[in-house]
């Protein structure tokens, strides 16, 4: 019996690695001799760097950079086991978790993410994976570009201030100081966001409120982003306004499309490729995956969906275990998913669920495999009679 264990993190309670270990414990409480392959994964959001580093036998390096408000903070970037690829998780420098409560995306910057890229270049890397999830920013990647030497000048020839609230002040984009090493690099952008840069489905309107923007601020941000897109087109000829993926992570996706030799792929596909998921599926009887909450958003390219899709291609059934199960999950069953189960065993508070998460997940996994492999267990019982 071979079972693939491939969960994402359960946000706020367990990392992907911890979740995988809990699932493994639950399986072996039923089948002591089962072959389990632990492949904790991520979809481009928080934890993606840790997943890729662990899966490839790499390591992490600490760097001092600017946080979303320009204060110094310690961030890390990863080096894969090939010692040739640098993994940068945007959230470690420009993430929502680094922005104090009440912070507006009018003021947050991607400058720290640019500093991480520059450090990677300084350390000799030319191959990069950029995980864009969890950002607190809506500056179109302007701060990142500034950290890499691009000048964004107002009408008086002075550098504009940080944040999406200042994009309308940009009169000239001067690319002459932009780091030339970027031209010869390879940048894989891990993101499942296909939103354009501006408009009702753009970065500001869709994601701005999640980052603390009021209705009035969203309108300002979208207007400013349109101004930014106009300026970028003047310099590069690239029209980002309605380009798919340009709105990822507050518009930094557009900056990569316009100024970097980059390719955008679904975050989960990037991760599954690097951990050789397809090879591990050979001969597998079942895949167990999961994350903190499974609902209709899961079908847009979140970890459980991506894992199930690949498993189905190999004709391996999958089971999803979640902290909470919401509406809109029916389409998951079209991708080889046998069942979607909540690990909650009784009514409980969020605090209780977080504190007991690892035990709850192990217990739920035990029950799931008991049910799924019932015939095997029954045959074994009869043989013992």
NORDARA-V567645 format. One record per backbone hydrogen bond with DSSP energy under -1.0 kcal/mol. NH is the residue of the N-H (numbers start at 1). CO is the residue of the C=O. Records with the same first field share a line. If there is no record, write none. Layout:
NH->CO  CO
This chain:
3->35
4->286
5->37
6->288
8->290
10->14
13->10
14->10
19->15
20->16
21->17
22->18
23->19
24->20
25->21
26->22
27->23
28->24
30->27
31->27
34->31
35->1
37->3
39->5
41->7
48->45
51->47
52->48
53->49
54->50
55->51
56->52
58->53
59->79
61->77
63->75
65->73
67->71
70->67
73->65
75->63
77->61
78->87
79->59
80->85
83->80
86->127
87->78
88->129
90->131
92->89
93->90
94->90
95->91
96->134
98->95
99->96
103->100
107->104
109->68
114->110
115->111
116->112
117->113
118->114
119->115
120->116
121->117
122->118
123->119
124->121
125->120
128->186
129->86
130->188
131->88
132->190
133->44
136->94
140->250
142->139
145->141
146->142
147->143
149->146
150->145
151->174
153->172
154->158
157->154
160->152
164->105
165->106
166->163
169->166
170->167
171->153
172->153
174->151
178->175
179->148
182->179
183->180
185->182
186->126
187->261
188->128
189->263
190->130
191->265
197->240
198->241
202->199
206->202
207->203
208->204
211->208
212->209
213->208
218->214
219->215
220->216
221->217
222->218
223->219
224->220
225->221
226->222
227->223
228->224
229->225
230->226
231->227
232->228
233->229
234->230
235->231
236->232
237->233
243->240
246->243
247->195
248->245
253->248
254->246
255->251
256->252
257->253
258->254
259->255
260->256
262->260
263->187
265->189
270->266
271->267
272->268
273->269
274->270
275->271
276->273
277->272
280->276
281->277
282->279
284->281
285->2
286->2
287->317
288->4
289->319
292->9
294->324
296->327
298->295
300->297
301->298
302->298
306->302
307->303
308->304
309->305
310->306
311->307
312->308
313->309
314->310
315->312
316->311
318->336
319->287
320->339
321->289
322->341
323->291
324->292
326->294
332->329
333->330
334->331
335->332
337->332
338->318
341->320
343->322
353->349
354->350
355->351
356->352
360->356
361->357
362->358
363->359
364->360
365->361
366->362
367->363
368->364
369->365
370->366
371->367
372->368
373->369
374->371
377->373
378->374
379->375
380->376
381->377
382->378
383->379
384->380
